[in-house]
């Protein structure tokens, strides 16, 4: 029995070492550049793919295998430099959301490029020469290569410590981590420093991917699978802390190893639950420290102006077109326009807390999914009609928003965003692993509208009415006294508190209202699709909402509406017209961040302002 526990513990150490390699690169990059690099998982995946190609092309033996791994690491480091120079260098002073969005665009681009080069099939790599087979450790058989991986993590940690504490370059990096503005004032070339840091971080991600070649197959799902775990490790350890990342990797590795034995049904939930608890009790992680200085003073956004007459006319014309045009375009068009209406409300609910509220959320899909599951579970387990499901959807989502928001609104910046991500992953993990209730990955099927709403045209008008009505209520709230209070605590929390505004209560209520609106959209989505799967709460769904809000413009009230229309239409058209639609969508996202940071609505307002006499 104890031999099995020993083997499981060693397996956890091997996993922890692999996690640390990826998380260390993410930690180094964030510590200096303050960028949450969502594309770090793509660099990990490229390391595995390049190692597979190079190891297969070079002669067999030690030189061929380890030479291929080393070349893959260097190439990934160069790719990281190209990403930093061509994209990230231009957005260092942008809000975290734009940085995350830009790196997600890179994820989409890399996925289709990898698909084009290596194909969709899983690729099996060779075993490492000299490290094949297993060894006997106190009666337990354990793979020799996993023992090698266990040693790699501490060695890399030691080398990084020497690099940062015994070299001039490392001293500059540590100084930039503490106060990069002061480092720039002292004459250090920040651009070159950031580029070298990104090379190191990307190379570490590539090393983590290349060393997985003998352990697992190389596939296109590696990027998103590892980035969630890497975020967990980095956040638990403390953003920017290498020892913290190593400690957190050990904790998560052992938790995954023994969680399968002790809590097999909540393994995924357990990891993100620990992340949430750490953020609640220690917002800066186990070994992280609060920033000594603010790296960017929050800009006070201009007040929302009343809609112009032209904008009102455009809105009325658009609503009239939504009422008249879709029925004339066939059944498929009704399905597409129904989804567009739902996405408009979903985007508007996120904008409500991002724009007026000034809160960042990386996990808004949790409340969209809660609404969908709230309706679907009533149908599946109680045979409830659609009317009951649509009433339950906002209640379930609002309850989740009240519980999660109570903790999320206490934090700010990237730490609040990471806590929203943690809660969203907890919700997704629960739906994925609680098979008896949710059906797991098989989902819940047969979630159909009532007979009177079964025709596509009737359901479209139902969805349009509910979504337009809820969106208009959110818009009305923005211009109400409550909306004014939201913007006051966003722009100047201390002044708002001084005049008697309870910032926590205002943010919490706003969070709940946004969750309720997202729940309405989720309930309609469930009946529109006829089924619900855990993917409605996954990371890509949250990113879709972010893209829609930023595409339209977070500083405009009409931005999420325009963004949802443009994104949903473009997504649908690209999927139908192009096989490599992710590449094109990723390029569009990158172009948006670089050239239209104010969004489509914001750009239109600026253009109209310039033309005005």
Secondary structure, DSSP 8 states (H G I E B T S, - for coil): -HHHHHHHHHHHHHHHHHHHHHHHHHHHHHHHH----TTHHHHHHHHHHHHHHHHHHS-SSHHHHHHHHHHHHHHHHHHHHHHHHHTGGGGTTS-HHHHHHHHHHHHHHHHHHHHHHH-SS-B-----TT--SEEEETTEEEEHHHHHHHHHHHHHHHHHHHHHHSSHHHHHHHHHHHHHHHHHHTT--HHHHHHHHHHHHHHHHHHHHHTTTTTS-B-TTHHHHHHHHHHHHHHHH-TT-HHHHHHHHHHHHHHHHHHHHH-TTSHHHHHHHHHHHHHHH-TT-SS----SS-SS------------HHHHHHHHHHHHHHHHTGGGS-HHHHHHHHHHHHHHHHHHHHHIIIIIS----S-THHHHHHHHHHHHHHHHHH---HHHHHHHHHHHHHHHHHHHHHHHTTS-HHHHHHHHHHHHHHHHHHHHH-HHHH-GGG-EE-----GGG-SHHHHHHHHHHHHHHHHHHHHHHHTSHHHHHHHHHHH-HHHHHHTT--HHHHHHHHHHHHHHHHHHHHHHHHHHHTEE-GGGGSHHHHHHHHHHHHHH-TTSSSHHHHHHHHHHHHHHHHHHH-TTHHHHHHHHHHHHHHH-TTHHHHHHHHHHHHH--
